[in-house]
């Protein structure tokens, strides 16, 4: 993996972690205020982030094994 590709990979990882954290914050805010819509949005955002992280790990593993 080239240095540039590694930097992009790290940037994606940070982006997905931030998205996961944002989702958890929305869930917490939704629970605290009794806002089910906000809680569901947060859960969806967190799940989307986890799926993206999983896909990234698979993609990186495939690149390493070439």
PDB file of N, CA, C, O and CB in Angstrom:
ATOM      1  N   UNK A   1       0.865  -1.173   0.000  1.00  0.00           N
ATOM      2  CA  UNK A   1       0.000   0.000   0.000  1.00  0.00           C
ATOM      3  C   UNK A   1       0.906   1.228   0.000  1.00  0.00           C
ATOM      4  O   UNK A   1       1.831   1.325   0.806  1.00  0.00           O
ATOM      5  CB  UNK A   1      -0.981   0.002   1.238  1.00  0.00           C
ATOM      6  N   UNK A   2       0.638   2.147  -0.894  1.00  0.00           N
ATOM      7  CA  UNK A   2       1.451   3.358  -0.974  1.00  0.00           C
ATOM      8  C   UNK A   2       1.120   4.294   0.185  1.00  0.00           C
ATOM      9  O   UNK A   2       0.109   4.134   0.869  1.00  0.00           O
ATOM     10  CB  UNK A   2       1.230   4.072  -2.322  1.00  0.00           C
ATOM     11  N   UNK A   3       1.983   5.258   0.382  1.00  0.00           N
ATOM     12  CA  UNK A   3       1.784   6.216   1.476  1.00  0.00           C
ATOM     13  C   UNK A   3       0.490   6.992   1.257  1.00  0.00           C
ATOM     14  O   UNK A   3      -0.273   7.209   2.198  1.00  0.00           O
ATOM     15  CB  UNK A   3       2.988   7.191   1.582  1.00  0.00           C
ATOM     16  N   UNK A   4       0.244   7.407   0.028  1.00  0.00           N
ATOM     17  CA  UNK A   4      -0.960   8.168  -0.274  1.00  0.00           C
ATOM     18  C   UNK A   4      -2.216   7.330  -0.008  1.00  0.00           C
ATOM     19  O   UNK A   4      -3.194   7.838   0.540  1.00  0.00           O
ATOM     20  CB  UNK A   4      -0.936   8.644  -1.735  1.00  0.00           C
ATOM     21  N   UNK A   5      -2.191   6.068  -0.389  1.00  0.00           N
ATOM     22  CA  UNK A   5      -3.337   5.191  -0.150  1.00  0.00           C
ATOM     23  C   UNK A   5      -3.545   4.971   1.341  1.00  0.00           C
ATOM     24  O   UNK A   5      -4.679   4.910   1.815  1.00  0.00           O
ATOM     25  CB  UNK A   5      -3.144   3.846  -0.862  1.00  0.00           C
ATOM     26  N   UNK A   6      -2.449   4.853   2.075  1.00  0.00           N
ATOM     27  CA  UNK A   6      -2.548   4.661   3.525  1.00  0.00           C
ATOM     28  C   UNK A   6      -3.154   5.891   4.200  1.00  0.00           C
ATOM     29  O   UNK A   6      -3.966   5.763   5.117  1.00  0.00           O
ATOM     30  CB  UNK A   6      -1.161   4.361   4.123  1.00  0.00           C
ATOM     31  N   UNK A   7      -2.762   7.075   3.748  1.00  0.00           N
ATOM     32  CA  UNK A   7      -3.325   8.314   4.300  1.00  0.00           C
ATOM     33  C   UNK A   7      -4.819   8.387   4.027  1.00  0.00           C
ATOM     34  O   UNK A   7      -5.594   8.766   4.906  1.00  0.00           O
ATOM     35  CB  UNK A   7      -2.617   9.549   3.706  1.00  0.00           C
ATOM     36  N   UNK A   8      -5.229   8.027   2.812  1.00  0.00           N
ATOM     37  CA  UNK A   8      -6.652   8.025   2.480  1.00  0.00           C
ATOM     38  C   UNK A   8      -7.417   7.023   3.330  1.00  0.00           C
ATOM     39  O   UNK A   8      -8.541   7.291   3.755  1.00  0.00           O
ATOM     40  CB  UNK A   8      -6.852   7.711   1.001  1.00  0.00           C
ATOM     41  N   UNK A   9      -6.810   5.873   3.577  1.00  0.00           N
ATOM     42  CA  UNK A   9      -7.440   4.853   4.402  1.00  0.00           C
ATOM     43  C   UNK A   9      -7.646   5.347   5.832  1.00  0.00           C
ATOM     44  O   UNK A   9      -8.701   5.132   6.427  1.00  0.00           O
ATOM     45  CB  UNK A   9      -6.599   3.579   4.402  1.00  0.00           C
ATOM     46  N   UNK A  10      -6.638   6.004   6.371  1.00  0.00           N
ATOM     47  CA  UNK A  10      -6.743   6.552   7.724  1.00  0.00           C
ATOM     48  C   UNK A  10      -7.803   7.647   7.774  1.00  0.00           C
ATOM     49  O   UNK A  10      -8.572   7.727   8.731  1.00  0.00           O
ATOM     50  CB  UNK A  10      -5.382   7.103   8.196  1.00  0.00           C
ATOM     51  N   UNK A  11      -7.843   8.488   6.744  1.00  0.00           N
ATOM     52  CA  UNK A  11      -8.842   9.568   6.696  1.00  0.00           C
ATOM     53  C   UNK A  11     -10.258   8.991   6.676  1.00  0.00           C
ATOM     54  O   UNK A  11     -11.155   9.515   7.338  1.00  0.00           O
ATOM     55  CB  UNK A  11      -8.614  10.465   5.451  1.00  0.00           C
ATOM     56  N   UNK A  12     -10.457   7.907   5.913  1.00  0.00           N
ATOM     57  CA  UNK A  12     -11.774   7.256   5.880  1.00  0.00           C
ATOM     58  C   UNK A  12     -12.133   6.692   7.247  1.00  0.00           C
ATOM     59  O   UNK A  12     -13.274   6.808   7.693  1.00  0.00           O
ATOM     60  CB  UNK A  12     -11.799   6.135   4.825  1.00  0.00           C
ATOM     61  N   UNK A  13     -11.160   6.084   7.908  1.00  0.00           N
ATOM     62  CA  UNK A  13     -11.410   5.512   9.230  1.00  0.00           C
ATOM     63  C   UNK A  13     -11.832   6.589  10.222  1.00  0.00           C
ATOM     64  O   UNK A  13     -12.758   6.386  11.007  1.00  0.00           O
ATOM     65  CB  UNK A  13     -10.163   4.787   9.742  1.00  0.00           C
ATOM     66  N   UNK A  14     -11.163   7.716  10.188  1.00  0.00           N
ATOM     67  CA  UNK A  14     -11.507   8.828  11.079  1.00  0.00           C
ATOM     68  C   UNK A  14     -12.909   9.346  10.759  1.00  0.00           C
ATOM     69  O   UNK A  14     -13.695   9.634  11.661  1.00  0.00           O
ATOM     70  CB  UNK A  14     -10.467   9.972  10.954  1.00  0.00           C
ATOM     71  N   UNK A  15     -13.212   9.460   9.473  1.00  0.00           N
ATOM     72  CA  UNK A  15     -14.533   9.935   9.046  1.00  0.00           C
ATOM     73  C   UNK A  15     -15.633   9.004   9.561  1.00  0.00           C
ATOM     74  O   UNK A  15     -16.658   9.467  10.062  1.00  0.00           O
ATOM     75  CB  UNK A  15     -14.600  10.037   7.505  1.00  0.00           C
ATOM     76  N   UNK A  16     -15.418   7.696   9.435  1.00  0.00           N
ATOM     77  CA  UNK A  16     -16.428   6.735   9.872  1.00  0.00           C
ATOM     78  C   UNK A  16     -16.575   6.718  11.393  1.00  0.00           C
ATOM     79  O   UNK A  16     -17.683   6.555  11.902  1.00  0.00           O
ATOM     80  CB  UNK A  16     -16.077   5.340   9.371  1.00  0.00           C
ATOM     81  N   UNK A  17     -15.478   6.884  12.119  1.00  0.00           N
ATOM     82  CA  UNK A  17     -15.560   6.939  13.578  1.00  0.00           C
ATOM     83  C   UNK A  17     -16.321   8.188  14.029  1.00  0.00           C
ATOM     84  O   UNK A  17     -17.106   8.137  14.976  1.00  0.00           O
ATOM     85  CB  UNK A  17     -14.148   6.919  14.198  1.00  0.00           C
ATOM     86  N   UNK A  18     -16.082   9.310  13.343  1.00  0.00           N
ATOM     87  CA  UNK A  18     -16.796  10.545  13.669  1.00  0.00           C
ATOM     88  C   UNK A  18     -18.294  10.371  13.408  1.00  0.00           C
ATOM     89  O   UNK A  18     -19.126  10.837  14.186  1.00  0.00           O
ATOM     90  CB  UNK A  18     -16.237  11.733  12.845  1.00  0.00           C
ATOM     91  N   UNK A  19     -18.623   9.700  12.313  1.00  0.00           N
ATOM     92  CA  UNK A  19     -20.023   9.449  11.981  1.00  0.00           C
ATOM     93  C   UNK A  19     -20.663   8.550  13.044  1.00  0.00           C
ATOM     94  O   UNK A  19     -21.806   8.774  13.441  1.00  0.00           O
ATOM     95  CB  UNK A  19     -20.143   8.802  10.578  1.00  0.00           C
ATOM     96  N   UNK A  20     -19.934   7.547  13.497  1.00  0.00           N
ATOM     97  CA  UNK A  20     -20.454   6.661  14.535  1.00  0.00           C
ATOM     98  C   UNK A  20     -20.687   7.433  15.835  1.00  0.00           C
ATOM     99  O   UNK A  20     -21.710   7.250  16.494  1.00  0.00           O
ATOM    100  CB  UNK A  20     -19.485   5.487  14.775  1.00  0.00           C
ATOM    101  N   UNK A  21     -19.750   8.283  16.194  1.00  0.00           N
ATOM    102  CA  UNK A  21     -19.875   9.088  17.406  1.00  0.00           C
ATOM    103  C   UNK A  21     -21.053  10.043  17.307  1.00  0.00           C
ATOM    104  O   UNK A  21     -21.797  10.219  18.273  1.00  0.00           O
ATOM    105  CB  UNK A  21     -18.589   9.868  17.665  1.00  0.00           C
ATOM    106  N   UNK A  22     -21.227  10.663  16.137  1.00  0.00           N
ATOM    107  CA  UNK A  22     -22.354  11.560  15.915  1.00  0.00           C
ATOM    108  C   UNK A  22     -23.673  10.799  16.074  1.00  0.00           C
ATOM    109  O   UNK A  22     -24.627  11.318  16.653  1.00  0.00           O
ATOM    110  CB  UNK A  22     -22.266  12.206  14.514  1.00  0.00           C
ATOM    111  N   UNK A  23     -23.724   9.578  15.562  1.00  0.00           N
ATOM    112  CA  UNK A  23     -24.924   8.761  15.700  1.00  0.00           C
ATOM    113  C   UNK A  23     -25.231   8.432  17.145  1.00  0.00           C
ATOM    114  O   UNK A  23     -26.383   8.487  17.575  1.00  0.00           O
ATOM    115  CB  UNK A  23     -24.778   7.489  14.914  1.00  0.00           C
ATOM    116  N   UNK A  24     -24.191   8.091  17.891  1.00  0.00           N
ATOM    117  CA  UNK A  24     -24.402   7.793  19.313  1.00  0.00           C
ATOM    118  C   UNK A  24     -24.876   9.029  20.071  1.00  0.00           C
ATOM    119  O   UNK A  24     -25.715   8.929  20.965  1.00  0.00           O
ATOM    120  CB  UNK A  24     -23.109   7.254  19.944  1.00  0.00           C
ATOM    121  N   UNK A  25     -24.343  10.182  19.718  1.00  0.00           N
ATOM    122  CA  UNK A  25     -24.771  11.424  20.374  1.00  0.00           C
ATOM    123  C   UNK A  25     -26.240  11.707  20.077  1.00  0.00           C
ATOM    124  O   UNK A  25     -26.988  12.129  20.959  1.00  0.00           O
ATOM    125  CB  UNK A  25     -23.897  12.611  19.915  1.00  0.00           C
ATOM    126  N   UNK A  26     -26.649  11.474  18.828  1.00  0.00           N
ATOM    127  CA  UNK A  26     -28.061  11.674  18.476  1.00  0.00           C
ATOM    128  C   UNK A  26     -28.954  10.712  19.248  1.00  0.00           C
ATOM    129  O   UNK A  26     -30.030  11.089  19.711  1.00  0.00           O
ATOM    130  CB  UNK A  26     -28.273  11.491  16.964  1.00  0.00           C
ATOM    131  N   UNK A  27     -28.506   9.471  19.382  1.00  0.00           N
ATOM    132  CA  UNK A  27     -29.295   8.500  20.138  1.00  0.00           C
ATOM    133  C   UNK A  27     -29.462   8.938  21.583  1.00  0.00           C
ATOM    134  O   UNK A  27     -30.560   8.885  22.138  1.00  0.00           O
ATOM    135  CB  UNK A  27     -28.642   7.120  20.083  1.00  0.00           C
ATOM    136  N   UNK A  28     -28.377   9.365  22.177  1.00  0.00           N
ATOM    137  CA  UNK A  28     -28.406   9.804  23.575  1.00  0.00           C
ATOM    138  C   UNK A  28     -29.312  11.017  23.747  1.00  0.00           C
ATOM    139  O   UNK A  28     -30.096  11.086  24.693  1.00  0.00           O
ATOM    140  CB  UNK A  28     -26.988  10.133  24.066  1.00  0.00           C
ATOM    141  N   UNK A  29     -29.200  11.970  22.827  1.00  0.00           N
ATOM    142  CA  UNK A  29     -30.054  13.156  22.889  1.00  0.00           C
ATOM    143  C   UNK A  29     -31.520  12.773  22.711  1.00  0.00           C
ATOM    144  O   UNK A  29     -32.399  13.310  23.386  1.00  0.00           O
ATOM    145  CB  UNK A  29     -29.637  14.177  21.816  1.00  0.00           C
ATOM    146  N   UNK A  30     -31.769  11.854  21.809  1.00  0.00           N
ATOM    147  CA  UNK A  30     -33.141  11.399  21.584  1.00  0.00           C
ATOM    148  C   UNK A  30     -33.719  10.707  22.805  1.00  0.00           C
ATOM    149  O   UNK A  30     -34.879  10.920  23.158  1.00  0.00           O
ATOM    150  CB  UNK A  30     -33.194  10.461  20.396  1.00  0.00           C
ATOM    151  N   UNK A  31     -32.906   9.877  23.451  1.00  0.00           N
ATOM    152  CA  UNK A  31     -33.366   9.202  24.665  1.00  0.00           C
ATOM    153  C   UNK A  31     -33.612  10.198  25.783  1.00  0.00           C
ATOM    154  O   UNK A  31     -34.600  10.088  26.509  1.00  0.00           O
ATOM    155  CB  UNK A  31     -32.350   8.154  25.114  1.00  0.00           C
ATOM    156  N   UNK A  32     -32.717  11.173  25.929  1.00  0.00           N
ATOM    157  CA  UNK A  32     -32.831  12.153  27.013  1.00  0.00           C
ATOM    158  C   UNK A  32     -34.052  13.042  26.852  1.00  0.00           C
ATOM    159  O   UNK A  32     -34.679  13.430  27.838  1.00  0.00           O
ATOM    160  CB  UNK A  32     -31.582  13.009  27.080  1.00  0.00           C
ATOM    161  N   UNK A  33     -34.391  13.367  25.607  1.00  0.00           N
ATOM    162  CA  UNK A  33     -35.513  14.270  25.368  1.00  0.00           C
ATOM    163  C   UNK A  33     -36.810  13.538  25.043  1.00  0.00           C
ATOM    164  O   UNK A  33     -37.867  14.160  24.931  1.00  0.00           O
ATOM    165  CB  UNK A  33     -35.175  15.211  24.247  1.00  0.00           C
ATOM    166  N   UNK A  34     -36.730  12.216  24.890  1.00  0.00           N
ATOM    167  CA  UNK A  34     -37.928  11.452  24.538  1.00  0.00           C
ATOM    168  C   UNK A  34     -38.284  11.599  23.069  1.00  0.00           C
ATOM    169  O   UNK A  34     -39.424  11.347  22.678  1.00  0.00           O
ATOM    170  CB  UNK A  34     -39.101  11.891  25.394  1.00  0.00           C
ATOM    171  N   UNK A  35     -37.320  12.005  22.252  1.00  0.00           N
ATOM    172  CA  UNK A  35     -37.543  12.212  20.819  1.00  0.00           C
ATOM    173  C   UNK A  35     -37.167  10.928  20.068  1.00  0.00           C
ATOM    174  O   UNK A  35     -35.993  10.670  19.802  1.00  0.00           O
ATOM    175  CB  UNK A  35     -36.711  13.435  20.290  1.00  0.00           C
ATOM    176  N   UNK A  36     -38.187  10.131  19.732  1.00  0.00           N
ATOM    177  CA  UNK A  36     -37.939   8.848  19.065  1.00  0.00           C
ATOM    178  C   UNK A  36     -37.340   9.018  17.671  1.00  0.00           C
ATOM    179  O   UNK A  36     -36.519   8.200  17.254  1.00  0.00           O
ATOM    180  CB  UNK A  36     -39.230   8.058  18.966  1.00  0.00           C
ATOM    181  N   UNK A  37     -37.729  10.055  16.947  1.00  0.00           N
ATOM    182  CA  UNK A  37     -37.193  10.284  15.607  1.00  0.00           C
ATOM    183  C   UNK A  37     -35.689  10.523  15.661  1.00  0.00           C
ATOM    184  O   UNK A  37     -34.941   9.966  14.857  1.00  0.00           O
ATOM    185  CB  UNK A  37     -37.895  11.476  14.943  1.00  0.00           C
ATOM    186  N   UNK A  38     -35.248  11.342  16.599  1.00  0.00           N
ATOM    187  CA  UNK A  38     -33.822  11.629  16.750  1.00  0.00           C
ATOM    188  C   UNK A  38     -33.060  10.375  17.176  1.00  0.00           C
ATOM    189  O   UNK A  38     -31.949  10.130  16.706  1.00  0.00           O
ATOM    190  CB  UNK A  38     -33.606  12.756  17.775  1.00  0.00           C
ATOM    191  N   UNK A  39     -33.656   9.588  18.061  1.00  0.00           N
ATOM    192  CA  UNK A  39     -33.029   8.348  18.506  1.00  0.00           C
ATOM    193  C   UNK A  39     -32.864   7.373  17.339  1.00  0.00           C
ATOM    194  O   UNK A  39     -31.814   6.747  17.190  1.00  0.00           O
ATOM    195  CB  UNK A  39     -33.858   7.702  19.625  1.00  0.00           C
ATOM    196  N   UNK A  40     -33.904   7.250  16.515  1.00  0.00           N
ATOM    197  CA  UNK A  40     -33.834   6.359  15.338  1.00  0.00           C
ATOM    198  C   UNK A  40     -32.820   6.857  14.318  1.00  0.00           C
ATOM    199  O   UNK A  40     -32.086   6.056  13.739  1.00  0.00           O
ATOM    200  CB  UNK A  40     -35.213   6.236  14.674  1.00  0.00           C
ATOM    201  N   UNK A  41     -32.767   8.169  14.090  1.00  0.00           N
ATOM    202  CA  UNK A  41     -31.774   8.737  13.168  1.00  0.00           C
ATOM    203  C   UNK A  41     -30.355   8.426  13.646  1.00  0.00           C
ATOM    204  O   UNK A  41     -29.483   8.075  12.851  1.00  0.00           O
ATOM    205  CB  UNK A  41     -31.968  10.266  13.037  1.00  0.00           C
ATOM    206  N   UNK A  42     -30.141   8.559  14.936  1.00  0.00           N
ATOM    207  CA  UNK A  42     -28.842   8.270  15.509  1.00  0.00           C
ATOM    208  C   UNK A  42     -28.459   6.809  15.345  1.00  0.00           C
ATOM    209  O   UNK A  42     -27.317   6.490  15.014  1.00  0.00           O
ATOM    210  CB  UNK A  42     -28.826   8.646  16.965  1.00  0.00           C
ATOM    211  N   UNK A  43     -29.414   5.928  15.578  1.00  0.00           N
ATOM    212  CA  UNK A  43     -29.157   4.493  15.432  1.00  0.00           C
ATOM    213  C   UNK A  43     -28.829   4.163  13.977  1.00  0.00           C
ATOM    214  O   UNK A  43     -27.911   3.388  13.708  1.00  0.00           O
ATOM    215  CB  UNK A  43     -30.377   3.666  15.910  1.00  0.00           C
ATOM    216  N   UNK A  44     -29.570   4.744  13.044  1.00  0.00           N
ATOM    217  CA  UNK A  44     -29.319   4.501  11.619  1.00  0.00           C
ATOM    218  C   UNK A  44     -27.946   5.018  11.216  1.00  0.00           C
ATOM    219  O   UNK A  44     -27.233   4.354  10.463  1.00  0.00           O
ATOM    220  CB  UNK A  44     -30.405   5.166  10.758  1.00  0.00           C
ATOM    221  N   UNK A  45     -27.572   6.176  11.699  1.00  0.00           N
ATOM    222  CA  UNK A  45     -26.278   6.758  11.371  1.00  0.00           C
ATOM    223  C   UNK A  45     -25.135   5.901  11.933  1.00  0.00           C
ATOM    224  O   UNK A  45     -24.117   5.698  11.272  1.00  0.00           O
ATOM    225  CB  UNK A  45     -26.188   8.194  11.915  1.00  0.00           C
ATOM    226  N   UNK A  46     -25.320   5.405  13.153  1.00  0.00           N
ATOM    227  CA  UNK A  46     -24.305   4.553  13.759  1.00  0.00           C
ATOM    228  C   UNK A  46     -24.165   3.235  12.977  1.00  0.00           C
ATOM    229  O   UNK A  46     -23.048   2.785  12.722  1.00  0.00           O
ATOM    230  CB  UNK A  46     -24.658   4.271  15.237  1.00  0.00           C
ATOM    231  N   UNK A  47     -25.274   2.626  12.604  1.00  0.00           N
ATOM    232  CA  UNK A  47     -25.226   1.376  11.848  1.00  0.00           C
ATOM    233  C   UNK A  47     -24.594   1.570  10.475  1.00  0.00           C
ATOM    234  O   UNK A  47     -23.826   0.725  10.016  1.00  0.00           O
ATOM    235  CB  UNK A  47     -26.626   0.801  11.695  1.00  0.00           C
ATOM    236  N   UNK A  48     -24.916   2.673   9.825  1.00  0.00           N
ATOM    237  CA  UNK A  48     -24.319   2.975   8.521  1.00  0.00           C
ATOM    238  C   UNK A  48     -22.804   3.090   8.656  1.00  0.00           C
ATOM    239  O   UNK A  48     -22.059   2.584   7.817  1.00  0.00           O
ATOM    240  CB  UNK A  48     -24.911   4.282   7.934  1.00  0.00           C
ATOM    241  N   UNK A  49     -22.360   3.748   9.702  1.00  0.00           N
ATOM    242  CA  UNK A  49     -20.933   3.905   9.938  1.00  0.00           C
ATOM    243  C   UNK A  49     -20.265   2.556  10.179  1.00  0.00           C
ATOM    244  O   UNK A  49     -19.184   2.294   9.650  1.00  0.00           O
ATOM    245  CB  UNK A  49     -20.691   4.832  11.125  1.00  0.00           C
ATOM    246  N   UNK A  50     -20.893   1.713  10.962  1.00  0.00           N
ATOM    247  CA  UNK A  50     -20.318   0.392  11.236  1.00  0.00           C
ATOM    248  C   UNK A  50     -20.224  -0.448   9.963  1.00  0.00           C
ATOM    249  O   UNK A  50     -19.239  -1.158   9.758  1.00  0.00           O
ATOM    250  CB  UNK A  50     -21.156  -0.346  12.290  1.00  0.00           C
ATOM    251  N   UNK A  51     -21.240  -0.370   9.114  1.00  0.00           N
ATOM    252  CA  UNK A  51     -21.188  -1.093   7.842  1.00  0.00           C
ATOM    253  C   UNK A  51     -20.057  -0.568   6.964  1.00  0.00           C
ATOM    254  O   UNK A  51     -19.344  -1.350   6.334  1.00  0.00           O
ATOM    255  CB  UNK A  51     -22.530  -0.975   7.101  1.00  0.00           C
ATOM    256  N   UNK A  52     -19.891   0.740   6.919  1.00  0.00           N
ATOM    257  CA  UNK A  52     -18.807   1.330   6.140  1.00  0.00           C
ATOM    258  C   UNK A  52     -17.445   0.895   6.679  1.00  0.00           C
ATOM    259  O   UNK A  52     -16.530   0.611   5.906  1.00  0.00           O
ATOM    260  CB  UNK A  52     -18.917   2.860   6.150  1.00  0.00           C
ATOM    261  N   UNK A  53     -17.312   0.844   7.998  1.00  0.00           N
ATOM    262  CA  UNK A  53     -16.047   0.412   8.597  1.00  0.00           C
ATOM    263  C   UNK A  53     -15.755  -1.045   8.247  1.00  0.00           C
ATOM    264  O   UNK A  53     -14.614  -1.402   7.954  1.00  0.00           O
ATOM    265  CB  UNK A  53     -16.082   0.595  10.127  1.00  0.00           C
ATOM    266  N   UNK A  54     -16.778  -1.875   8.279  1.00  0.00           N
ATOM    267  CA  UNK A  54     -16.620  -3.281   7.930  1.00  0.00           C
ATOM    268  C   UNK A  54     -16.198  -3.430   6.469  1.00  0.00           C
ATOM    269  O   UNK A  54     -15.288  -4.196   6.151  1.00  0.00           O
ATOM    270  CB  UNK A  54     -17.925  -4.048   8.189  1.00  0.00           C
ATOM    271  N   UNK A  55     -16.865  -2.694   5.589  1.00  0.00           N
ATOM    272  CA  UNK A  55     -16.522  -2.730   4.166  1.00  0.00           C
ATOM    273  C   UNK A  55     -15.094  -2.246   3.936  1.00  0.00           C
ATOM    274  O   UNK A  55     -14.381  -2.795   3.095  1.00  0.00           O
ATOM    275  CB  UNK A  55     -17.506  -1.874   3.354  1.00  0.00           C
ATOM    276  N   UNK A  56     -14.676  -1.235   4.669  1.00  0.00           N
ATOM    277  CA  UNK A  56     -13.307  -0.717   4.550  1.00  0.00           C
ATOM    278  C   UNK A  56     -12.295  -1.773   4.957  1.00  0.00           C
ATOM    279  O   UNK A  56     -11.270  -1.947   4.297  1.00  0.00           O
ATOM    280  CB  UNK A  56     -13.126   0.545   5.410  1.00  0.00           C
ATOM    281  N   UNK A  57     -12.583  -2.484   6.054  1.00  0.00           N
ATOM    282  CA  UNK A  57     -11.654  -3.537   6.496  1.00  0.00           C
ATOM    283  C   UNK A  57     -11.524  -4.637   5.450  1.00  0.00           C
ATOM    284  O   UNK A  57     -10.425  -5.131   5.198  1.00  0.00           O
ATOM    285  CB  UNK A  57     -12.121  -4.139   7.829  1.00  0.00           C
ATOM    286  N   UNK A  58     -12.635  -5.018   4.847  1.00  0.00           N
ATOM    287  CA  UNK A  58     -12.597  -6.044   3.800  1.00  0.00           C
ATOM    288  C   UNK A  58     -11.796  -5.548   2.607  1.00  0.00           C
ATOM    289  O   UNK A  58     -10.947  -6.263   2.074  1.00  0.00           O
ATOM    290  CB  UNK A  58     -14.024  -6.432   3.360  1.00  0.00           C
ATOM    291  N   UNK A  59     -12.072  -4.326   2.197  1.00  0.00           N
ATOM    292  CA  UNK A  59     -11.366  -3.745   1.055  1.00  0.00           C
ATOM    293  C   UNK A  59      -9.863  -3.670   1.320  1.00  0.00           C
ATOM    294  O   UNK A  59      -9.064  -4.000   0.443  1.00  0.00           O
ATOM    295  CB  UNK A  59     -11.917  -2.346   0.740  1.00  0.00           C
ATOM    296  N   UNK A  60      -9.474  -3.243   2.512  1.00  0.00           N
ATOM    297  CA  UNK A  60      -8.054  -3.161   2.867  1.00  0.00           C
ATOM    298  C   UNK A  60      -7.411  -4.546   2.899  1.00  0.00           C
ATOM    299  O   UNK A  60      -6.262  -4.702   2.485  1.00  0.00           O
ATOM    300  CB  UNK A  60      -7.882  -2.473   4.229  1.00  0.00           C
ATOM    301  N   UNK A  61      -8.140  -5.551   3.385  1.00  0.00           N
ATOM    302  CA  UNK A  61      -7.604  -6.909   3.433  1.00  0.00           C
ATOM    303  C   UNK A  61      -7.382  -7.456   2.024  1.00  0.00           C
ATOM    304  O   UNK A  61      -6.388  -8.134   1.765  1.00  0.00           O
ATOM    305  CB  UNK A  61      -8.550  -7.832   4.218  1.00  0.00           C
ATOM    306  N   UNK A  62      -8.296  -7.162   1.133  1.00  0.00           N
ATOM    307  CA  UNK A  62      -8.154  -7.610  -0.254  1.00  0.00           C
ATOM    308  C   UNK A  62      -6.936  -6.947  -0.899  1.00  0.00           C
ATOM    309  O   UNK A  62      -6.171  -7.596  -1.612  1.00  0.00           O
ATOM    310  CB  UNK A  62      -9.437  -7.291  -1.067  1.00  0.00           C
ATOM    311  N   UNK A  63      -6.764  -5.658  -0.644  1.00  0.00           N
ATOM    312  CA  UNK A  63      -5.612  -4.945  -1.201  1.00  0.00           C
ATOM    313  C   UNK A  63      -4.295  -5.500  -0.678  1.00  0.00           C
ATOM    314  O   UNK A  63      -3.318  -5.589  -1.421  1.00  0.00           O
ATOM    315  CB  UNK A  63      -5.707  -3.462  -0.882  1.00  0.00           C
ATOM    316  N   UNK A  64      -4.264  -5.876   0.610  1.00  0.00           N
ATOM    317  CA  UNK A  64      -3.038  -6.415   1.199  1.00  0.00           C
ATOM    318  C   UNK A  64      -2.677  -7.774   0.615  1.00  0.00           C
ATOM    319  O   UNK A  64      -1.497  -8.108   0.511  1.00  0.00           O
ATOM    320  CB  UNK A  64      -3.187  -6.528   2.707  1.00  0.00           C
ATOM    321  N   UNK A  65      -3.673  -8.557   0.235  1.00  0.00           N
ATOM    322  CA  UNK A  65      -3.440  -9.922  -0.248  1.00  0.00           C
ATOM    323  C   UNK A  65      -3.211 -10.019  -1.742  1.00  0.00           C
ATOM    324  O   UNK A  65      -3.099 -11.125  -2.271  1.00  0.00           O
ATOM    325  CB  UNK A  65      -4.593 -10.783   0.115  1.00  0.00           C
ATOM    326  N   UNK A  66      -3.139  -8.917  -2.424  1.00  0.00           N
ATOM    327  CA  UNK A  66      -2.884  -8.945  -3.869  1.00  0.00           C
ATOM    328  C   UNK A  66      -1.453  -9.217  -4.148  1.00  0.00           C
ATOM    329  O   UNK A  66      -1.051  -9.278  -5.310  1.00  0.00           O
ATOM    330  CB  UNK A  66      -3.288  -7.649  -4.522  1.00  0.00           C
TER     331      UNK A  66
END
